């Protein structure tokens, strides 16, 4: 996700999943805060360079 997308997910409290190497790493949650280098979701700190963050899509 781009920084602007992370900011939007943070502001609108959107559910974000955490992925690593193409696999779901954590079901995630709402972004508590993010800096240039890391994202905090549910108290867990994720380094931006090591993980991918995706907006959770609702099931049909």
VENMOGI-V107176 format. One line per field, one symbol per residue. psi: psi as a letter, one per 40 degrees, with the letter a starting at -180 (. if undefined). A space follows every 10 residues. Layout:
psi=???
This chain:
psi=iidddddddd defihhihih feihdheaai hdiiadeihh hfehhhhdee iihihhhii.
